[in-house]
Amino acid sequence: MELPVISNAAPASAAGGCSESGCGTEPDALSHLPDHIRSKVQDHPCYSEEAHHYFARMHVAVAPACNIQCNYCNRKYDCSNESRPGVVSELMTPDQAVKKTLAVAAAIPQMTVLGIAGPGDPLANPERTFETFRQLSEQAPDIKLCVSTNGLSLPDCVDELAKHNIDHVTITINCVDPEIGAKIYPWIFWENKRIRGVEGAKILIEQQQKGLEMLTSRGILVKVNSVMIPGVNDQHLKEVSKIVKAKGAFLHNVMPLIAEAEHGTYYGIMGQPEPTPLELQALQDDCSGDMSMMRHCRQCRADAVGLLGEDRGDEFTLDKIDEMEVDYATAMVERAKVH
């Protein structure tokens, strides 16, 4: 079937997604940032609280493998009924991911950002990740490209990230103390060996900090994600916030632990408490004195499509995309009208 190009200039909140009253949006949350940073994030829904009411994003699930184990994670590759990181309905090849991205961008002109966030770690799947980015940078130059990573392989990939003009990177940093890290990460896979406990956490932390410094020295914007785990790292994350700010990260996203037993994670099965909304807000407030805080995160699936809080992935499954005819040159003209 032919896919129409839709020009929809109505405010995104009218069509669903996140309402302003519930996401912590401030009138001008970017006002304190330098102009060169504001220009990069003003239409990025994951980096700008204002942008997420109007601009959409999508994630493509091309990265199945992971090089660490987190106690809060259980990756699933054929799951449509859970809304959390590490979960997808279908894995894709780079070619399929590019085809899907062009179809979504043509149908949703407000889609400004394509991210790779899993379901494993994108940089543990470098061939698949960078082939996807290579094709998209050629075929869809109007789409911002970004990546989310645990940081273990980040230092080895900074040159390649810069080569593909990726100027938005998110690193998940849950601690800067290996003793705390050993309670979060049972093991990492490093230099063809599985390394456990404090030793593994120490290597991960060193790689994360090195990668952060390398990115910011190149002018690549870095957002840091941290999972708030009561009794494990909740009293430690303010220190994390200070350190990542000092190393050049411009935004910190403290997210609540998701630990439902039915998800099959270690924390879920063991009954690890999740933070309450008030506990999360209090920690975000404590960290905000040192760092700009993201408060509108929806902890998206690794195959999310659409506005934050409004997943339209069911409209763009691989079988449906195979029937679509996309004229992206025409779509770019329409997209330019709403960007």
LINHU-V216368 format. One record per residue. N is the residue number from 0. SS is DSSP state (H for helix, E for strand, - for the rest). PSI is psi in whole degrees, 0 to 359 (999 if undefined). D_CENTER is the distance of its C-alpha to the mean C-alpha in Angstrom with 2 decimals. Layout:
BEGIN
n:N ss:SS psi:PSI d_center:D_CENTER
n:N ss:SS psi:PSI d_center:D_CENTER
END
This chain:
BEGIN
n:0 ss:- psi:153 d_center:31.60
n:1 ss:E psi:136 d_center:30.96
n:2 ss:- psi:117 d_center:27.71
n:3 ss:- psi:151 d_center:28.55
n:4 ss:- psi:123 d_center:26.73
n:5 ss:- psi:127 d_center:25.98
n:6 ss:- psi:109 d_center:26.24
n:7 ss:- psi:103 d_center:25.18
n:8 ss:- psi:7 d_center:25.43
n:9 ss:- psi:150 d_center:25.59
n:10 ss:- psi:138 d_center:23.30
n:11 ss:H psi:327 d_center:20.25
n:12 ss:H psi:338 d_center:21.11
n:13 ss:H psi:339 d_center:24.35
n:14 ss:H psi:0 d_center:22.80
n:15 ss:- psi:203 d_center:20.66
n:16 ss:- psi:219 d_center:17.20
n:17 ss:- psi:129 d_center:17.22
n:18 ss:- psi:152 d_center:20.51
n:19 ss:H psi:330 d_center:20.95
n:20 ss:H psi:343 d_center:23.02
n:21 ss:H psi:9 d_center:20.43
n:22 ss:- psi:2 d_center:17.33
n:23 ss:- psi:19 d_center:18.88
n:24 ss:- psi:137 d_center:18.93
n:25 ss:- psi:159 d_center:21.46
n:26 ss:- psi:318 d_center:23.79
n:27 ss:- psi:78 d_center:22.47
n:28 ss:- psi:347 d_center:19.53
n:29 ss:- psi:4 d_center:19.24
n:30 ss:- psi:333 d_center:22.98
n:31 ss:- psi:352 d_center:22.99
n:32 ss:- psi:150 d_center:20.83
n:33 ss:- psi:154 d_center:22.76
n:34 ss:H psi:322 d_center:23.26
n:35 ss:H psi:333 d_center:21.54
n:36 ss:H psi:318 d_center:18.21
n:37 ss:H psi:319 d_center:18.82
n:38 ss:H psi:332 d_center:19.46
n:39 ss:H psi:331 d_center:16.13
n:40 ss:H psi:355 d_center:14.01
n:41 ss:- psi:339 d_center:16.55
n:42 ss:- psi:23 d_center:15.24
n:43 ss:- psi:109 d_center:11.45
n:44 ss:- psi:338 d_center:10.67
n:45 ss:- psi:346 d_center:7.57
n:46 ss:- psi:338 d_center:9.82
n:47 ss:- psi:124 d_center:13.13
n:48 ss:- psi:322 d_center:14.59
n:49 ss:- psi:319 d_center:17.29
n:50 ss:H psi:331 d_center:15.39
n:51 ss:H psi:349 d_center:13.53
n:52 ss:H psi:342 d_center:17.06
n:53 ss:- psi:319 d_center:17.84
n:54 ss:- psi:144 d_center:15.17
n:55 ss:E psi:165 d_center:13.08
n:56 ss:E psi:166 d_center:10.03
n:57 ss:E psi:152 d_center:9.79
n:58 ss:E psi:142 d_center:8.17
n:59 ss:- psi:135 d_center:10.96
n:60 ss:- psi:78 d_center:11.92
n:61 ss:- psi:0 d_center:13.82
n:62 ss:E psi:85 d_center:13.05
n:63 ss:- psi:330 d_center:15.12
n:64 ss:- psi:153 d_center:16.31
n:65 ss:- psi:151 d_center:15.17
n:66 ss:- psi:7 d_center:17.14
n:67 ss:E psi:163 d_center:16.96
n:68 ss:E psi:128 d_center:17.69
n:69 ss:E psi:142 d_center:16.28
n:70 ss:- psi:348 d_center:18.67
n:71 ss:- psi:7 d_center:16.16
n:72 ss:- psi:139 d_center:14.77
n:73 ss:- psi:102 d_center:16.68
n:74 ss:- psi:139 d_center:15.20
n:75 ss:E psi:136 d_center:16.87
n:76 ss:- psi:357 d_center:17.35
n:77 ss:- psi:60 d_center:19.67
n:78 ss:- psi:123 d_center:18.72
n:79 ss:- psi:356 d_center:18.76
n:80 ss:- psi:12 d_center:19.58
n:81 ss:- psi:138 d_center:16.79
n:82 ss:- psi:91 d_center:13.77
n:83 ss:- psi:162 d_center:11.38
n:84 ss:- psi:152 d_center:8.70
n:85 ss:- psi:6 d_center:10.69
n:86 ss:E psi:135 d_center:12.81
n:87 ss:- psi:162 d_center:13.84
n:88 ss:- psi:327 d_center:17.17
n:89 ss:- psi:135 d_center:17.92
n:90 ss:- psi:154 d_center:16.98
n:91 ss:- psi:154 d_center:17.59
n:92 ss:- psi:165 d_center:19.23
n:93 ss:H psi:319 d_center:18.14
n:94 ss:H psi:317 d_center:21.01
n:95 ss:H psi:321 d_center:20.01
n:96 ss:H psi:319 d_center:16.42
n:97 ss:H psi:316 d_center:18.03
n:98 ss:H psi:318 d_center:20.58
n:99 ss:H psi:318 d_center:18.19
n:100 ss:H psi:316 d_center:16.18
n:101 ss:H psi:321 d_center:19.58
n:102 ss:H psi:315 d_center:20.79
n:103 ss:H psi:316 d_center:17.99
n:104 ss:H psi:328 d_center:18.21
n:105 ss:H psi:322 d_center:21.97
n:106 ss:H psi:332 d_center:21.98
n:107 ss:- psi:87 d_center:19.48
n:108 ss:- psi:334 d_center:20.36
n:109 ss:- psi:359 d_center:17.96
n:110 ss:E psi:109 d_center:14.98
n:111 ss:E psi:342 d_center:14.01
n:112 ss:E psi:132 d_center:10.63
n:113 ss:E psi:122 d_center:9.86
n:114 ss:E psi:150 d_center:6.71
n:115 ss:E psi:119 d_center:7.31
n:116 ss:- psi:16 d_center:5.42
n:117 ss:- psi:202 d_center:8.86
n:118 ss:E psi:347 d_center:10.88
n:119 ss:- psi:220 d_center:11.94
n:120 ss:- psi:125 d_center:10.79
n:121 ss:H psi:323 d_center:10.68
n:122 ss:H psi:354 d_center:13.09
n:123 ss:H psi:356 d_center:15.33
n:124 ss:- psi:58 d_center:15.82
n:125 ss:H psi:323 d_center:16.57
n:126 ss:H psi:312 d_center:19.12
n:127 ss:H psi:318 d_center:17.16
n:128 ss:H psi:310 d_center:14.03
n:129 ss:H psi:336 d_center:16.27
n:130 ss:H psi:321 d_center:18.68
n:131 ss:H psi:313 d_center:16.16
n:132 ss:H psi:320 d_center:15.27
n:133 ss:H psi:312 d_center:19.03
n:134 ss:H psi:319 d_center:20.11
n:135 ss:H psi:323 d_center:17.76
n:136 ss:H psi:333 d_center:18.72
n:137 ss:H psi:317 d_center:22.28
n:138 ss:H psi:337 d_center:22.23
n:139 ss:- psi:68 d_center:19.84
n:140 ss:- psi:349 d_center:20.04
n:141 ss:- psi:359 d_center:19.21
n:142 ss:- psi:129 d_center:15.53
n:143 ss:E psi:142 d_center:13.02
n:144 ss:E psi:135 d_center:11.10
n:145 ss:E psi:166 d_center:7.95
n:146 ss:E psi:147 d_center:6.52
n:147 ss:E psi:136 d_center:4.76
n:148 ss:E psi:156 d_center:8.06
n:149 ss:- psi:347 d_center:10.60
n:150 ss:- psi:352 d_center:12.75
n:151 ss:- psi:318 d_center:15.88
n:152 ss:- psi:6 d_center:16.35
n:153 ss:H psi:312 d_center:14.81
n:154 ss:H psi:327 d_center:18.27
n:155 ss:H psi:348 d_center:19.63
n:156 ss:H psi:358 d_center:17.05
n:157 ss:H psi:318 d_center:17.03
n:158 ss:H psi:318 d_center:19.97
n:159 ss:H psi:322 d_center:18.49
n:160 ss:H psi:314 d_center:15.28
n:161 ss:H psi:324 d_center:17.76
n:162 ss:H psi:325 d_center:19.98
n:163 ss:- psi:15 d_center:17.61
n:164 ss:- psi:35 d_center:17.07
n:165 ss:- psi:110 d_center:13.36
n:166 ss:- psi:18 d_center:13.37
n:167 ss:E psi:118 d_center:9.81
n:168 ss:E psi:136 d_center:8.20
n:169 ss:E psi:131 d_center:6.13
n:170 ss:E psi:130 d_center:8.50
n:171 ss:E psi:113 d_center:9.08
n:172 ss:- psi:108 d_center:12.73
n:173 ss:- psi:351 d_center:14.78
n:174 ss:- psi:163 d_center:18.14
n:175 ss:- psi:14 d_center:20.40
n:176 ss:- psi:116 d_center:23.35
n:177 ss:H psi:330 d_center:23.90
n:178 ss:H psi:320 d_center:26.05
n:179 ss:H psi:320 d_center:23.27
n:180 ss:H psi:325 d_center:20.88
n:181 ss:H psi:338 d_center:23.48
n:182 ss:H psi:347 d_center:23.15
n:183 ss:H psi:323 d_center:19.42
n:184 ss:E psi:107 d_center:19.41
n:185 ss:E psi:324 d_center:22.51
n:186 ss:E psi:161 d_center:22.18
n:187 ss:E psi:158 d_center:20.52
n:188 ss:E psi:110 d_center:21.71
n:189 ss:E psi:124 d_center:23.02
n:190 ss:- psi:48 d_center:25.68
n:191 ss:- psi:22 d_center:26.53
n:192 ss:E psi:148 d_center:27.13
n:193 ss:E psi:119 d_center:25.61
n:194 ss:E psi:129 d_center:25.84
n:195 ss:E psi:164 d_center:25.91
n:196 ss:H psi:214 d_center:26.04
n:197 ss:H psi:322 d_center:26.32
n:198 ss:H psi:315 d_center:26.79
n:199 ss:H psi:317 d_center:23.52
n:200 ss:H psi:323 d_center:21.62
n:201 ss:H psi:316 d_center:23.47
n:202 ss:H psi:315 d_center:22.44
n:203 ss:H psi:313 d_center:18.72
n:204 ss:H psi:317 d_center:19.01
n:205 ss:H psi:318 d_center:21.09
n:206 ss:H psi:320 d_center:18.73
n:207 ss:H psi:313 d_center:15.75
n:208 ss:H psi:321 d_center:18.14
n:209 ss:H psi:315 d_center:19.65
n:210 ss:H psi:319 d_center:16.50
n:211 ss:H psi:313 d_center:15.51
n:212 ss:H psi:320 d_center:19.06
n:213 ss:H psi:319 d_center:19.17
n:214 ss:H psi:310 d_center:16.21
n:215 ss:H psi:331 d_center:17.59
n:216 ss:H psi:339 d_center:21.06
n:217 ss:- psi:3 d_center:20.13
n:218 ss:- psi:15 d_center:18.81
n:219 ss:- psi:128 d_center:15.15
n:220 ss:E psi:136 d_center:13.07
n:221 ss:E psi:125 d_center:11.11
n:222 ss:E psi:138 d_center:9.10
n:223 ss:E psi:126 d_center:9.74
n:224 ss:E psi:141 d_center:8.47
n:225 ss:E psi:137 d_center:11.64
n:226 ss:E psi:122 d_center:12.93
n:227 ss:E psi:117 d_center:16.35
n:228 ss:- psi:102 d_center:18.90
n:229 ss:- psi:133 d_center:22.36
n:230 ss:- psi:356 d_center:25.06
n:231 ss:- psi:299 d_center:22.88
n:232 ss:- psi:6 d_center:20.74
n:233 ss:- psi:325 d_center:21.11
n:234 ss:- psi:355 d_center:23.96
n:235 ss:- psi:341 d_center:22.25
n:236 ss:H psi:337 d_center:19.01
n:237 ss:H psi:323 d_center:21.05
n:238 ss:H psi:320 d_center:22.13
n:239 ss:H psi:315 d_center:18.63
n:240 ss:H psi:316 d_center:17.91
n:241 ss:H psi:316 d_center:21.15
n:242 ss:H psi:316 d_center:20.58
n:243 ss:H psi:329 d_center:17.17
n:244 ss:H psi:316 d_center:18.57
n:245 ss:H psi:332 d_center:21.67
n:246 ss:- psi:1 d_center:19.86
n:247 ss:- psi:356 d_center:18.27
n:248 ss:- psi:143 d_center:14.81
n:249 ss:- psi:350 d_center:14.99
n:250 ss:E psi:139 d_center:12.70
n:251 ss:E psi:128 d_center:12.29
n:252 ss:E psi:101 d_center:10.39
n:253 ss:E psi:117 d_center:12.74
n:254 ss:E psi:152 d_center:11.96
n:255 ss:E psi:143 d_center:14.86
n:256 ss:- psi:135 d_center:15.60
n:257 ss:- psi:116 d_center:15.92
n:258 ss:- psi:59 d_center:19.12
n:259 ss:- psi:133 d_center:20.98
n:260 ss:H psi:325 d_center:23.67
n:261 ss:H psi:345 d_center:23.34
n:262 ss:H psi:343 d_center:19.87
n:263 ss:- psi:15 d_center:21.73
n:264 ss:- psi:160 d_center:19.85
n:265 ss:H psi:312 d_center:22.16
n:266 ss:H psi:321 d_center:21.50
n:267 ss:H psi:315 d_center:22.02
n:268 ss:H psi:324 d_center:25.20
n:269 ss:H psi:358 d_center:26.52
n:270 ss:- psi:25 d_center:26.15
n:271 ss:- psi:126 d_center:23.90
n:272 ss:- psi:145 d_center:23.78
n:273 ss:- psi:153 d_center:20.75
n:274 ss:- psi:150 d_center:20.90
n:275 ss:- psi:161 d_center:22.58
n:276 ss:H psi:322 d_center:21.20
n:277 ss:H psi:321 d_center:23.83
n:278 ss:H psi:319 d_center:22.94
n:279 ss:H psi:314 d_center:19.28
n:280 ss:H psi:320 d_center:20.52
n:281 ss:H psi:319 d_center:23.11
n:282 ss:H psi:318 d_center:20.78
n:283 ss:H psi:319 d_center:18.52
n:284 ss:H psi:319 d_center:21.86
n:285 ss:H psi:320 d_center:23.07
n:286 ss:H psi:336 d_center:20.15
n:287 ss:H psi:341 d_center:20.34
n:288 ss:- psi:338 d_center:23.59
n:289 ss:- psi:344 d_center:22.00
n:290 ss:- psi:146 d_center:18.62
n:291 ss:- psi:131 d_center:17.00
n:292 ss:E psi:139 d_center:15.06
n:293 ss:- psi:127 d_center:12.29
n:294 ss:- psi:8 d_center:13.96
n:295 ss:- psi:16 d_center:12.61
n:296 ss:- psi:140 d_center:9.41
n:297 ss:- psi:12 d_center:10.13
n:298 ss:- psi:64 d_center:8.17
n:299 ss:- psi:156 d_center:7.62
n:300 ss:- psi:163 d_center:9.13
n:301 ss:- psi:3 d_center:8.14
n:302 ss:- psi:29 d_center:10.60
n:303 ss:- psi:147 d_center:10.16
n:304 ss:E psi:130 d_center:12.38
n:305 ss:E psi:201 d_center:13.72
n:306 ss:- psi:156 d_center:13.55
n:307 ss:- psi:129 d_center:11.48
n:308 ss:- psi:2 d_center:13.87
n:309 ss:- psi:93 d_center:15.60
n:310 ss:- psi:124 d_center:14.71
n:311 ss:- psi:23 d_center:17.03
n:312 ss:H psi:328 d_center:16.20
n:313 ss:H psi:339 d_center:19.82
n:314 ss:H psi:347 d_center:21.13
n:315 ss:H psi:46 d_center:19.66
n:316 ss:- psi:162 d_center:20.50
n:317 ss:H psi:322 d_center:21.88
n:318 ss:H psi:325 d_center:25.44
n:319 ss:H psi:322 d_center:25.13
n:320 ss:H psi:326 d_center:23.60
n:321 ss:- psi:336 d_center:26.53
n:322 ss:- psi:356 d_center:28.87
n:323 ss:- psi:145 d_center:27.28
n:324 ss:E psi:118 d_center:28.73
n:325 ss:- psi:123 d_center:26.47
n:326 ss:- psi:91 d_center:28.09
n:327 ss:H psi:334 d_center:25.16
n:328 ss:H psi:317 d_center:27.60
n:329 ss:H psi:320 d_center:28.81
n:330 ss:H psi:323 d_center:25.38
n:331 ss:H psi:326 d_center:24.43
n:332 ss:H psi:315 d_center:27.49
n:333 ss:H psi:321 d_center:26.47
n:334 ss:H psi:324 d_center:22.87
n:335 ss:H psi:336 d_center:24.38
n:336 ss:H psi:338 d_center:26.28
n:337 ss:H psi:0 d_center:23.35
n:338 ss:- psi:999 d_center:21.14
END
